[in-house]
Amino acid sequence: MQLLVISIGAFILSYISVSAIQRWMVRSNLLDIPNERSSHSLPTPRGGGLAIVIVTLISCVVLWYLEPHGPINGVVSILIGAVLVAAISYWDDLHSLPYWVRFIVHLAVAGIVVIGIGYWRILQIPFFCVLNLDWIGLPVTLLWIVGMINAYNFMDGIDGIAGGQGVVAGLGWAILGWMSGQFLIAGIGVVLAASCLGFLGHNWSPARIFMGDVGSAFLGYLFAVMTVVAGQHVSRLAFAGVMLVWPFIFDTSFTFLRRVVHREKVFTPHCSHLYQRWVATGYSHKKIASLYVELSIICLVCSGALVMEWHWADYLTVIIIVLTSLILWLGTSWRERTELRVTPLH
């Protein structure tokens, strides 16, 4: 009952806060002006994700107060990291910081998390049994946290896509946390889903406000850290957590590797993500955001099967990974070939 009340309160507070932030940014003329890389055509306020940050942090403190779980140093390190990621991202929303400044902060935040809660020493991957990473788990964990912060940020480029993924992944963590007996993980998942849903009330196409780096980097950070925390207790939870955001991971990884192969400057701004190419072929923001949400829901089902350790879960995981990846990749190629008459992605 307490968790239900907190989640409803998080939804209402998020919705109201986003509305207030929108009005303040319009009055202050803090607008995202469209350019050649933009997916929108009208000046729109950016930074609505600040509401997600505030609501989530307040709710996390309340959850911890009501029922403390885990060592206090771990909880504190996670909250410190969250505040730092949100702060540097919000500053970037307002003043456009150099990439290397953000990267240093992200790496420092990952280090704080590792010091506070540890790193992956064991990973259980479908069909590969258990991987004993030993010290290699340290750089792998750091790379995972920094990578997810930036991957989620890169994917926040059209109306509703980042918020929609946040709702599904949050619900996924609520279910996985409940199934594995991790109250704090389940509580954070519910709160994230509720706050993202409140934000979506203003961001679903046509968006009246954008999430901004402050929200997307914050969500990427928490989903990465929750995977690390959960994996400390149940090794299969780590890969299950990865599956919750698999569409975002595949899109970002595919785009990054394709740009490397084509010898493009991978850290310069661009509009060649798969979801951006879908939009370029004529699909609306609403259709593409809905597609990613639907694929995320499929991956959520797979995550549950992994945690339940059903005998066919490994096969299901491989099928879903391949299926969702092909839908995003080949679907984009087909659309470009038929609608734009351009050379498809490869």
C-alpha positions as CSV (number, residue, x, y, z in Angstrom):
1,M,0.0,0.0,0.0
2,Q,2.8,2.4,0.8
3,L,4.5,1.8,-2.5
4,L,1.2,2.3,-4.3
5,V,0.7,5.7,-2.6
6,I,4.3,6.7,-3.3
7,S,3.9,5.8,-7.0
8,I,0.7,7.7,-7.4
9,G,2.2,10.7,-5.7
10,A,5.3,10.4,-8.0
11,F,3.0,10.4,-11.1
12,I,1.0,13.5,-10.0
13,L,4.0,15.4,-8.8
14,S,5.9,14.7,-12.0
15,Y,3.0,15.8,-14.2
16,I,2.6,19.0,-12.3
17,S,6.3,19.7,-12.1
18,V,6.9,19.3,-15.8
19,S,4.0,21.8,-16.5
20,A,5.6,24.3,-14.1
21,I,9.1,23.8,-15.7
22,Q,7.6,24.3,-19.1
23,R,6.0,27.6,-18.2
24,W,9.2,28.8,-16.5
25,M,11.4,27.9,-19.5
26,V,9.0,29.6,-22.0
27,R,9.0,32.8,-19.9
28,S,12.8,32.6,-19.6
29,N,13.2,31.9,-23.3
30,L,15.1,28.7,-22.6
31,L,14.0,27.0,-25.9
32,D,15.5,24.3,-28.1
33,I,15.8,26.1,-31.5
34,P,15.5,23.7,-34.5
35,N,18.6,23.1,-36.6
36,E,19.5,20.8,-39.5
37,R,19.8,17.8,-37.1
38,S,16.6,18.4,-35.2
39,S,13.5,16.2,-35.4
40,H,11.2,19.1,-34.4
41,S,10.3,22.2,-36.4
42,L,9.2,24.7,-33.6
43,P,11.2,26.2,-30.7
44,T,10.4,24.0,-27.7
45,P,11.4,24.2,-24.1
46,R,14.0,21.5,-23.0
47,G,14.8,20.2,-19.5
48,G,11.5,18.7,-18.5
49,G,13.5,15.7,-17.3
50,L,14.4,17.8,-14.2
51,A,11.0,16.8,-12.8
52,I,11.9,13.1,-13.2
53,V,15.1,13.7,-11.3
54,I,13.6,15.6,-8.4
55,V,10.6,13.3,-8.0
56,T,12.7,10.1,-8.2
57,L,15.3,11.3,-5.7
58,I,12.7,12.5,-3.2
59,S,10.9,9.2,-3.6
60,C,14.1,7.1,-3.2
61,V,14.8,8.9,0.1
62,V,11.2,8.2,1.3
63,L,11.5,4.5,0.3
64,W,14.8,4.2,2.2
65,Y,13.3,5.8,5.3
66,L,10.2,3.6,5.3
67,E,12.2,0.3,4.8
68,P,16.0,0.5,4.7
69,H,17.6,-2.2,2.6
70,G,21.3,-2.7,1.8
71,P,24.3,-0.9,3.2
72,I,24.0,2.8,3.7
73,N,27.2,3.6,1.9
74,G,25.9,1.9,-1.2
75,V,22.7,3.9,-1.2
76,V,24.6,7.2,-0.6
77,S,27.0,6.5,-3.4
78,I,24.1,5.8,-5.8
79,L,22.4,9.1,-4.8
80,I,25.6,11.1,-5.1
81,G,26.2,9.7,-8.5
82,A,22.6,10.5,-9.5
83,V,22.9,14.1,-8.4
84,L,26.2,14.6,-10.2
85,V,24.9,13.2,-13.4
86,A,21.8,15.3,-13.3
87,A,23.7,18.4,-12.4
88,I,26.3,18.2,-15.2
89,S,23.6,17.3,-17.6
90,Y,21.4,20.2,-16.7
91,W,24.3,22.5,-17.0
92,D,24.9,21.1,-20.4
93,D,21.3,21.7,-21.4
94,L,21.7,25.4,-20.6
95,H,25.3,26.0,-21.7
96,S,26.5,23.1,-24.0
97,L,29.6,21.7,-22.3
98,P,32.4,20.0,-24.2
99,Y,32.0,16.3,-24.5
100,W,35.2,15.5,-22.6
101,V,34.0,17.4,-19.5
102,R,30.8,15.3,-19.4
103,F,32.8,12.1,-20.0
104,I,35.1,12.8,-17.0
105,V,32.2,13.4,-14.7
106,H,30.5,10.2,-16.0
107,L,33.6,8.2,-15.4
108,A,34.0,9.7,-11.9
109,V,30.4,8.9,-11.1
110,A,30.9,5.3,-12.3
111,G,33.9,5.1,-10.0
112,I,31.8,6.3,-7.0
113,V,29.3,3.6,-7.7
114,V,31.9,0.9,-7.9
115,I,33.5,2.0,-4.7
116,G,30.1,2.1,-2.9
117,I,28.4,-1.1,-4.2
118,G,31.2,-3.1,-6.0
119,Y,31.4,-4.3,-9.6
120,W,30.4,-7.4,-11.6
121,R,32.5,-10.4,-10.7
122,I,30.1,-12.9,-12.1
123,L,27.8,-12.7,-15.1
124,Q,25.3,-15.3,-16.1
125,I,24.7,-15.1,-19.9
126,P,22.2,-17.4,-21.8
127,F,24.0,-20.4,-23.4
128,F,27.3,-19.2,-21.9
129,C,26.6,-20.3,-18.3
130,V,28.5,-18.3,-15.7
131,L,31.4,-16.0,-16.6
132,N,33.8,-15.4,-13.8
133,L,35.1,-11.9,-14.6
134,D,37.4,-11.4,-11.6
135,W,39.2,-8.1,-11.9
136,I,38.1,-7.7,-15.6
137,G,34.6,-7.0,-14.1
138,L,35.9,-3.6,-12.9
139,P,36.5,-2.0,-16.4
140,V,33.4,-3.8,-17.7
141,T,31.2,-2.3,-15.0
142,L,32.7,1.2,-15.5
143,L,32.2,0.9,-19.3
144,W,28.6,-0.3,-18.8
145,I,27.6,2.7,-16.5
146,V,29.3,5.3,-18.7
147,G,28.0,3.7,-21.9
148,M,24.4,3.5,-20.7
149,I,24.4,7.2,-19.5
150,N,25.4,8.3,-23.0
151,A,23.4,5.7,-24.9
152,Y,20.1,6.7,-23.3
153,N,21.1,10.4,-23.9
154,F,21.7,9.7,-27.6
155,M,18.3,7.9,-27.9
156,D,16.4,10.9,-26.6
157,G,15.8,12.5,-30.0
158,I,12.1,12.2,-30.8
159,D,8.9,12.8,-28.9
160,G,8.1,10.1,-26.4
161,I,10.9,7.6,-27.1
162,A,13.0,8.1,-23.9
163,G,10.0,8.5,-21.6
164,G,8.3,5.5,-23.1
165,Q,11.4,3.3,-22.6
166,G,11.6,4.7,-19.0
167,V,8.1,3.6,-18.2
168,V,8.6,0.1,-19.5
169,A,12.1,-0.4,-18.0
170,G,10.9,1.0,-14.7
171,L,8.0,-1.4,-14.6
172,G,10.4,-4.2,-15.6
173,W,12.6,-3.4,-12.6
174,A,9.6,-3.3,-10.3
175,I,8.7,-6.8,-11.4
176,L,12.2,-8.1,-11.3
177,G,12.8,-6.6,-7.9
178,W,9.6,-8.1,-6.5
179,M,10.5,-11.5,-8.0
180,S,14.0,-11.5,-6.5
181,G,12.9,-10.0,-3.1
182,Q,14.8,-6.7,-3.6
183,F,12.4,-4.1,-2.2
184,L,14.5,-1.1,-2.9
185,I,15.1,-2.1,-6.6
186,A,11.4,-2.7,-7.0
187,G,10.5,0.6,-5.3
188,I,12.9,2.6,-7.5
189,G,11.5,0.9,-10.6
190,V,7.9,1.8,-9.7
191,V,8.9,5.4,-9.0
192,L,10.8,5.7,-12.2
193,A,7.9,4.3,-14.2
194,A,5.4,6.7,-12.5
195,S,7.6,9.8,-12.9
196,C,8.3,9.0,-16.6
197,L,4.6,8.5,-17.2
198,G,3.8,11.9,-15.7
199,F,6.5,13.4,-18.0
200,L,5.0,11.6,-21.0
201,G,1.7,13.5,-20.4
202,H,3.6,16.5,-21.8
203,N,6.2,14.8,-24.1
204,W,4.1,12.4,-26.1
205,S,3.9,13.6,-29.7
206,P,3.4,16.4,-30.4
207,A,5.6,17.3,-27.4
208,R,5.2,20.5,-25.5
209,I,8.5,20.0,-23.7
210,F,11.6,17.9,-24.2
211,M,13.3,15.7,-21.6
212,G,16.8,17.2,-22.1
213,D,20.1,15.6,-21.0
214,V,19.2,16.1,-17.4
215,G,16.5,13.5,-17.7
216,S,17.9,11.1,-20.3
217,A,21.4,10.9,-18.7
218,F,19.8,10.4,-15.3
219,L,17.6,7.6,-16.5
220,G,20.5,5.9,-18.3
221,Y,22.6,6.1,-15.1
222,L,19.9,4.6,-12.8
223,F,19.1,1.8,-15.2
224,A,22.8,0.9,-15.5
225,V,23.3,1.1,-11.7
226,M,20.2,-1.0,-10.9
227,T,21.6,-3.7,-13.2
228,V,24.9,-3.6,-11.3
229,V,23.2,-3.7,-7.9
230,A,20.8,-6.5,-8.8
231,G,23.6,-8.5,-10.3
232,Q,25.4,-8.5,-7.0
233,H,22.7,-10.6,-5.5
234,V,21.3,-12.7,-8.4
235,S,23.7,-13.1,-11.3
236,R,20.9,-13.7,-13.9
237,L,19.4,-10.3,-12.9
238,A,22.3,-8.5,-14.6
239,F,21.5,-9.8,-18.1
240,A,17.8,-9.5,-17.4
241,G,18.4,-5.8,-16.7
242,V,20.2,-5.4,-20.0
243,M,17.3,-6.9,-21.8
244,L,14.9,-4.3,-20.4
245,V,16.7,-1.6,-22.4
246,W,17.9,-3.8,-25.3
247,P,16.2,-1.7,-28.2
248,F,18.2,1.3,-27.0
249,I,21.4,-0.7,-26.6
250,F,21.2,-2.2,-30.0
251,D,20.3,1.1,-31.8
252,T,23.2,2.9,-30.1
253,S,25.8,0.1,-30.6
254,F,24.8,-0.5,-34.2
255,T,25.0,3.2,-35.0
256,F,28.4,3.6,-33.2
257,L,30.0,0.6,-35.0
258,R,28.6,1.6,-38.4
259,R,30.1,5.1,-38.0
260,V,33.5,3.5,-36.9
261,V,33.5,1.3,-40.0
262,H,32.7,4.2,-42.2
263,R,35.5,6.2,-40.5
264,E,33.1,8.9,-39.3
265,K,33.8,11.1,-36.3
266,V,31.9,9.1,-33.7
267,F,31.7,11.8,-31.1
268,T,30.4,14.6,-33.3
269,P,26.6,15.3,-33.4
270,H,24.7,13.4,-36.0
271,C,21.2,12.1,-37.0
272,S,22.0,8.6,-38.2
273,H,20.5,6.5,-35.3
274,L,18.0,3.9,-36.5
275,Y,15.1,5.7,-35.0
276,Q,16.1,8.9,-36.7
277,R,16.3,7.2,-40.0
278,W,12.9,5.7,-39.5
279,V,11.6,9.2,-39.0
280,A,13.4,10.4,-42.1
281,T,11.5,7.9,-44.2
282,G,8.2,9.5,-43.2
283,Y,7.1,7.7,-40.1
284,S,5.7,9.9,-37.3
285,H,7.4,10.3,-33.9
286,K,4.4,8.6,-32.3
287,K,4.7,5.5,-34.5
288,I,8.5,5.1,-33.9
289,A,8.2,5.7,-30.2
290,S,5.4,3.2,-30.0
291,L,7.5,0.6,-31.9
292,Y,10.4,1.0,-29.4
293,V,8.0,0.7,-26.5
294,E,6.4,-2.4,-27.9
295,L,9.8,-4.0,-28.5
296,S,10.8,-3.1,-24.9
297,I,7.7,-4.8,-23.6
298,I,8.6,-8.0,-25.5
299,C,12.1,-7.8,-23.9
300,L,10.5,-7.3,-20.5
301,V,8.7,-10.6,-20.8
302,C,12.0,-12.2,-21.7
303,S,13.6,-10.7,-18.6
304,G,11.0,-12.2,-16.4
305,A,11.5,-15.6,-17.9
306,L,15.2,-15.4,-17.2
307,V,14.7,-14.5,-13.6
308,M,12.1,-17.3,-13.2
309,E,14.8,-19.7,-14.8
310,W,12.3,-21.3,-17.0
311,H,13.9,-24.1,-19.0
312,W,13.2,-22.4,-22.4
313,A,14.2,-18.9,-21.2
314,D,17.7,-19.0,-22.8
315,Y,16.2,-19.9,-26.2
316,L,13.6,-17.2,-25.9
317,T,16.3,-14.7,-25.0
318,V,18.3,-15.4,-28.2
319,I,15.2,-15.4,-30.3
320,I,14.0,-12.0,-29.0
321,I,17.5,-10.4,-29.2
322,V,17.8,-11.5,-32.9
323,L,14.1,-10.6,-33.7
324,T,14.1,-7.1,-32.2
325,S,17.5,-6.3,-33.7
326,L,16.4,-7.4,-37.2
327,I,13.2,-5.5,-37.0
328,L,15.1,-2.3,-36.2
329,W,17.9,-2.8,-38.7
330,L,16.2,-4.5,-41.7
331,G,13.0,-2.4,-41.1
332,T,15.1,0.7,-41.5
333,S,16.8,-0.6,-44.6
334,W,13.6,-1.6,-46.2
335,R,12.0,1.8,-45.5
336,E,15.0,3.7,-46.9
337,R,15.0,1.4,-50.0
338,T,11.3,1.8,-50.7
339,E,10.5,5.3,-49.6
340,L,13.8,7.3,-50.1
341,R,15.4,5.2,-52.8
342,V,18.7,5.4,-51.0
343,T,21.3,2.8,-50.3
344,P,20.1,0.9,-47.2
345,L,22.0,0.6,-43.9
346,H,24.8,-2.0,-43.6
